[in-house]
Amino acid sequence: MARTVALLMVVIVLPFSASAFAQSTEALLVAAARAGEAQLLEELLRRGADPDGVDESGDVPLVGAAAAGHTGAIRALLASGAAIEGTDAVGRTALIAAAGGGHLLTVTTLLNEGADASAATQTGWTALLAAASGGHAPVVKMLLDRAADPNARDDRGWTPLRAAADSGNVRAARLLLDAGGDPNARTDAGTTALIVAARDGSVELVRLLLEYHAEPTAADSAGGSALVYAAIDGHVTTVRLLLPAVGIESPQALEALLLSSLEGLTEMVTTLMQGGVSADQRNEYGLTPLMAAAAAGHMEAVQALLAGGANPLLEDPVGWSAAAYARDAAHGDIVEILEDAEANWGRLGKAAQKS
């Protein structure tokens, strides 16, 4: 109330010349709309303020009110002739601003007044993208009910489902999928909603996307897949969920184990092997996870791999074993463990031949 009175005093003492009034009221009208100061807003409009007046930062009253969810201010501005599709400095309409803020009543009001649910900024950002990005499921539902396109993309190739994955909101994602959102849509960087969910460790969202047939082995432009990102970020439960869908003999499963070994992620190494991923698979260069862990000096990962049945006698194409990699990197303690393991494997081999 004190703020309203103070601002009203400014209005009262404004010069009455047209140019001075216009310069002063544009900023005041935008500020009053953002703050939801109904009394000041009505007084400014009564004095002839332009409901579409732009302040020095390029913002307009209707978008400012919508971003803050001030539905009463919006009604007053629209009644005074404000353009419902007017945009602010970044190209947002009032609907896009309201959707991004999760203001369901404001969004409903704007739609009922004729706002275009498909309107987009110059970068292609729509109200549905804004709502999904913020994880505002009720607003997502309202926009879908008003025929917003669940597969509309911005200039980065983001769809509303990709935006919902970023927010981690399972309900919003389900609404989009039920409305026909493509679970395998890729951004310009090749990212899918499943990759994002897996990278973030969003177990329920990963489960939902797999239920809607998201491709588990899809890779982004950097070559990373959902399983690999989940593994290197340490999301054990997510990895357990993805592994059966990806396949234990898939290139993605091997890459996940190799990178986990290289980074010394012992718990993940154990998780992957317990899930059935063989520690003796090789990548295209002939390297095994044991070689990677030994070269990087990760003692616990080496021990975990050996405990899981990794063969220390395997060699790369130039004849180097895991022990040779450890020796070259001066990891003497790991060399000792691997040499003991080699001896044990040698004895087991001889025993098997005799039997």
PAFI-286899 format. One record per residue (C-alpha): y negated, z negated, x negated; residue in one letter. Coordinates in Angstrom, 3 decimals. Layout:
BEGIN
- y z x r
- Y Z X A
...
# end
This chain:
BEGIN
- y z x r
- 0.000 0.000 0.000 M
- -2.390 -0.890 -2.822 A
- -1.654 2.489 -4.425 R
- -2.441 4.279 -1.176 T
- -5.746 2.435 -0.755 V
- -6.761 3.195 -4.328 A
- -5.990 6.890 -3.931 L
- -7.780 7.021 -0.598 L
- -10.880 5.639 -2.259 M
- -10.740 8.558 -4.684 V
- -10.608 10.963 -1.741 V
- -13.542 9.287 0.004 I
- -15.843 9.662 -2.985 V
- -14.818 13.244 -3.768 L
- -17.728 15.690 -3.956 P
- -17.813 17.902 -0.924 F
- -18.434 21.216 -2.673 S
- -15.499 23.598 -2.102 A
- -14.715 24.156 -5.782 S
- -14.848 20.484 -6.745 A
- -12.759 19.493 -3.728 F
- -10.088 22.099 -4.511 A
- -9.848 21.083 -8.177 Q
- -9.523 17.412 -7.331 S
- -7.185 17.619 -4.367 T
- -4.490 19.845 -5.859 E
- -3.382 17.160 -8.308 A
- -3.804 14.411 -5.710 L
- -1.760 16.252 -3.113 L
- 1.124 16.816 -5.518 V
- 0.974 13.175 -6.639 A
- 0.888 11.916 -3.044 A
- 3.857 14.134 -2.124 A
- 5.901 12.899 -5.087 R
- 5.119 9.288 -4.232 A
- 5.697 9.713 -0.511 G
- 2.206 8.407 0.232 E
- 2.057 9.606 3.836 A
- -1.398 8.194 4.626 Q
- -3.036 9.828 1.635 L
- -1.147 13.065 2.185 L
- -2.283 13.325 5.787 E
- -5.884 12.550 4.839 E
- -5.913 15.243 2.169 L
- -4.399 17.783 4.534 L
- -6.872 16.795 7.272 R
- -9.725 17.484 4.844 R
- -8.380 20.975 4.270 G
- -6.272 20.601 1.144 A
- -4.020 23.589 0.483 D
- -0.413 22.505 1.231 P
- 0.738 25.036 -1.385 D
- -1.827 24.007 -3.975 G
- -0.529 24.061 -7.547 V
- -1.464 21.285 -9.978 D
- -2.184 21.877 -13.661 E
- 1.512 21.480 -14.565 S
- 2.521 24.209 -12.130 G
- 4.088 21.938 -9.513 D
- 3.628 22.221 -5.762 V
- 3.597 19.404 -3.178 P
- 6.673 20.447 -1.190 L
- 8.962 20.589 -4.216 V
- 7.604 17.287 -5.499 G
- 8.310 15.596 -2.172 A
- 11.786 17.147 -1.968 A
- 12.757 16.042 -5.472 A
- 11.970 12.459 -4.517 A
- 13.573 12.706 -1.085 G
- 10.412 12.052 0.905 H
- 11.418 13.733 4.150 T
- 8.343 12.552 6.060 G
- 6.047 14.134 3.485 A
- 8.015 17.362 3.743 I
- 7.612 17.470 7.505 R
- 3.875 16.911 7.179 A
- 3.516 19.649 4.579 L
- 5.569 22.135 6.571 L
- 3.550 21.341 9.696 A
- 0.433 22.197 7.698 S
- 1.830 25.558 6.685 G
- 3.476 24.904 3.329 A
- 5.732 27.777 2.230 A
- 9.303 26.541 2.457 I
- 10.390 28.831 -0.398 E
- 7.505 27.900 -2.690 G
- 8.579 27.122 -6.255 T
- 7.551 24.701 -8.965 D
- 6.942 25.352 -12.653 A
- 10.657 25.857 -13.381 V
- 11.314 28.010 -10.330 G
- 12.941 25.411 -8.081 R
- 12.496 25.610 -4.348 T
- 12.257 22.414 -2.335 A
- 15.917 22.803 -1.328 L
- 17.100 23.103 -4.933 I
- 15.057 20.044 -5.911 A
- 16.352 17.982 -2.991 A
- 19.957 19.017 -3.634 A
- 19.689 18.063 -7.292 G
- 18.485 14.622 -6.292 G
- 21.297 14.148 -3.788 G
- 18.902 13.687 -0.865 H
- 21.106 14.626 2.085 L
- 18.534 13.971 4.835 L
- 15.930 16.031 3.010 T
- 18.394 18.849 2.389 V
- 19.376 18.839 6.080 T
- 15.732 18.894 7.160 T
- 14.905 21.821 4.902 L
- 17.933 23.801 6.043 L
- 17.057 23.152 9.678 N
- 13.547 24.402 8.943 E
- 14.961 27.653 7.595 G
- 15.302 27.094 3.846 A
- 17.453 29.708 2.117 D
- 20.701 28.078 0.918 A
- 21.199 30.931 -1.568 S
- 17.759 30.800 -3.204 A
- 17.915 30.580 -6.998 A
- 15.619 29.990 -9.938 T
- 15.004 32.756 -12.468 Q
- 18.021 31.433 -14.387 T
- 20.249 31.625 -11.329 G
- 20.333 27.876 -10.599 W
- 20.988 27.316 -6.891 T
- 20.949 24.301 -4.600 A
- 24.760 24.224 -4.657 L
- 24.838 24.274 -8.449 L
- 22.265 21.474 -8.502 A
- 24.206 19.348 -6.020 A
- 27.541 19.927 -7.791 A
- 26.016 19.166 -11.181 S
- 24.757 15.847 -9.869 G
- 28.090 15.040 -8.253 G
- 26.495 14.821 -4.804 H
- 29.524 15.587 -2.613 A
- 27.826 15.109 0.791 P
- 25.127 17.597 -0.184 V
- 27.764 20.003 -1.525 V
- 29.522 19.845 1.847 K
- 26.300 20.426 3.776 M
- 25.421 23.484 1.685 L
- 28.922 24.934 1.975 L
- 28.740 24.421 5.740 D
- 25.556 26.502 5.659 R
- 27.342 29.353 3.846 A
- 26.247 28.664 0.271 A
- 28.370 30.750 -2.129 D
- 30.908 28.546 -3.974 P
- 31.227 31.155 -6.734 N
- 27.560 31.980 -7.359 A
- 26.800 31.930 -11.096 R
- 23.720 31.137 -13.133 D
- 22.743 33.090 -16.231 D
- 25.216 31.106 -18.377 R
- 28.080 31.978 -16.082 G
- 28.287 28.482 -14.619 W
- 29.765 28.217 -11.122 T
- 29.369 25.184 -8.855 P
- 32.948 24.136 -9.754 L
- 32.067 24.211 -13.456 R
- 29.029 22.085 -12.646 A
- 31.134 19.646 -10.593 A
- 33.574 19.330 -13.492 A
- 30.670 18.398 -15.728 D
- 29.778 15.564 -13.342 S
- 33.421 14.524 -13.002 G
- 33.128 14.301 -9.230 N
- 36.581 14.934 -7.747 V
- 35.412 15.024 -4.130 R
- 32.774 17.665 -4.846 A
- 35.316 19.721 -6.779 A
- 37.837 19.550 -3.928 R
- 35.198 20.683 -1.430 L
- 34.385 23.667 -3.611 L
- 38.034 24.573 -4.146 L
- 38.749 24.311 -0.415 D
- 35.797 26.637 0.211 A
- 37.243 29.273 -2.107 G
- 35.812 28.231 -5.451 G
- 37.658 30.003 -8.283 D
- 39.557 27.398 -10.358 P
- 39.801 29.850 -13.262 N
- 36.211 31.076 -13.386 A
- 34.899 31.219 -16.944 R
- 31.398 30.686 -18.237 T
- 29.897 33.049 -20.775 D
- 31.336 30.697 -23.429 A
- 34.790 31.068 -21.902 G
- 34.873 27.507 -20.612 T
- 36.773 26.678 -17.420 T
- 36.512 23.666 -15.157 A
- 39.915 22.482 -16.440 L
- 38.782 22.597 -20.058 I
- 35.734 20.500 -19.191 V
- 37.750 17.973 -17.181 A
- 40.375 17.654 -19.925 A
- 37.775 17.289 -22.655 R
- 36.156 14.474 -20.688 D
- 39.467 12.786 -19.885 G
- 38.933 13.116 -16.132 S
- 42.559 12.574 -15.127 V
- 42.148 12.930 -11.356 E
- 40.046 16.055 -11.745 L
- 42.628 17.590 -14.091 V
- 45.349 16.781 -11.563 R
- 43.307 18.375 -8.771 L
- 42.637 21.559 -10.727 L
- 46.294 21.952 -11.667 L
- 47.164 21.466 -7.989 E
- 44.886 24.434 -7.212 Y
- 46.576 26.542 -9.902 H
- 44.031 26.334 -12.686 A
- 45.428 28.151 -15.739 E
- 46.513 25.361 -18.155 P
- 46.599 27.526 -21.293 T
- 43.170 29.170 -20.892 A
- 41.067 28.987 -24.045 A
- 37.312 29.149 -24.531 D
- 35.471 31.418 -26.969 S
- 36.083 28.906 -29.764 A
- 39.826 29.051 -29.098 G
- 40.058 25.551 -27.649 G
- 42.289 24.869 -24.656 S
- 42.404 21.964 -22.228 A
- 45.342 20.323 -24.034 L
- 43.783 20.679 -27.468 V
- 40.451 19.191 -26.404 Y
- 42.167 16.325 -24.601 A
- 44.283 15.613 -27.679 A
- 41.538 15.590 -30.295 I
- 39.339 13.466 -28.024 D
- 42.122 10.925 -27.636 G
- 42.769 11.217 -23.897 H
- 46.416 10.136 -23.845 V
- 46.914 10.105 -20.065 T
- 45.323 13.533 -19.727 T
- 47.588 14.932 -22.432 V
- 50.669 13.544 -20.674 R
- 49.522 15.227 -17.472 L
- 48.801 18.593 -19.091 L
- 51.801 18.879 -21.403 L
- 54.421 19.842 -18.790 P
- 52.073 22.493 -17.379 A
- 51.280 23.933 -20.814 V
- 54.832 23.806 -22.185 G
- 56.125 21.870 -25.182 I
- 56.848 25.039 -27.174 E
- 53.509 26.690 -26.440 S
- 50.975 27.523 -29.163 P
- 48.582 25.059 -27.500 Q
- 51.094 22.209 -27.828 A
- 51.621 22.947 -31.524 L
- 47.891 23.216 -32.144 E
- 47.335 19.877 -30.409 A
- 49.937 18.209 -32.642 L
- 48.648 19.889 -35.799 L
- 45.038 18.892 -35.180 L
- 46.005 15.356 -34.162 S
- 47.993 15.063 -37.401 S
- 45.150 16.489 -39.460 L
- 42.698 14.032 -37.892 E
- 45.045 11.071 -38.237 G
- 45.252 10.414 -34.500 L
- 48.473 8.435 -34.681 T
- 48.698 7.459 -31.028 E
- 48.209 11.076 -29.985 M
- 50.780 12.285 -32.517 V
- 53.291 9.861 -31.035 T
- 52.348 10.816 -27.466 T
- 52.876 14.513 -28.114 L
- 56.217 14.014 -29.830 M
- 57.413 11.657 -27.107 Q
- 56.456 14.410 -24.665 G
- 58.826 16.770 -26.441 G
- 56.602 18.662 -28.885 V
- 58.597 19.376 -32.044 S
- 57.068 18.173 -35.304 A
- 58.814 21.019 -37.120 D
- 56.993 23.872 -35.416 Q
- 54.786 25.939 -37.718 R
- 51.462 27.632 -37.150 N
- 50.721 31.211 -38.198 E
- 50.224 30.060 -41.802 Y
- 53.565 28.312 -41.936 G
- 52.090 24.805 -41.876 L
- 53.731 21.899 -40.081 T
- 52.034 18.788 -38.658 P
- 53.608 16.722 -41.453 L
- 52.000 18.928 -44.089 M
- 48.623 18.566 -42.337 A
- 48.829 14.772 -42.155 A
- 50.013 14.509 -45.769 A
- 47.240 16.768 -47.107 A
- 44.602 14.756 -45.217 A
- 45.969 11.430 -46.438 G
- 46.782 9.906 -43.072 H
- 49.553 7.439 -43.864 M
- 50.135 6.190 -40.307 E
- 50.319 9.726 -38.937 A
- 52.824 10.669 -41.641 V
- 54.946 7.639 -40.748 Q
- 54.741 8.475 -37.039 A
- 55.827 12.065 -37.682 L
- 58.749 10.964 -39.825 L
- 59.770 8.401 -37.213 A
- 59.684 11.194 -34.644 G
- 62.090 13.301 -36.660 G
- 59.819 15.535 -38.731 A
- 61.742 17.273 -41.520 N
- 60.085 16.518 -44.895 P
- 62.088 19.244 -46.643 L
- 60.362 22.111 -44.848 L
- 58.179 24.325 -47.054 E
- 55.280 26.664 -46.386 D
- 55.439 30.382 -47.370 P
- 54.520 29.569 -51.001 V
- 57.118 26.827 -51.307 G
- 54.996 23.726 -50.789 W
- 56.476 20.784 -48.881 S
- 54.533 17.954 -47.257 A
- 55.047 15.913 -50.455 A
- 53.535 18.740 -52.508 A
- 50.441 18.725 -50.290 Y
- 50.111 14.950 -50.672 A
- 50.601 15.204 -54.440 R
- 47.951 17.916 -54.751 D
- 45.481 15.714 -52.839 A
- 46.337 12.675 -54.979 A
- 47.705 10.616 -52.098 H
- 50.240 8.773 -54.238 G
- 51.367 6.289 -51.583 D
- 52.155 9.121 -49.181 I
- 54.000 11.023 -51.925 V
- 56.319 8.030 -52.405 E
- 57.115 7.811 -48.678 I
- 57.758 11.545 -48.412 L
- 59.963 11.639 -51.515 E
- 62.039 8.799 -50.061 D
- 62.237 10.712 -46.791 A
- 63.329 13.867 -48.639 E
- 66.079 11.911 -50.371 A
- 67.268 10.492 -47.060 N
- 67.296 13.946 -45.478 W
- 69.241 15.240 -48.473 G
- 71.855 12.529 -48.093 R
- 72.098 13.192 -44.350 L
- 72.610 16.887 -45.053 G
- 75.415 16.245 -47.492 K
- 77.059 13.798 -45.106 A
- 76.909 16.399 -42.345 A
- 78.509 19.022 -44.604 Q
- 81.384 16.660 -45.496 K
- 82.035 15.822 -41.870 S
# end
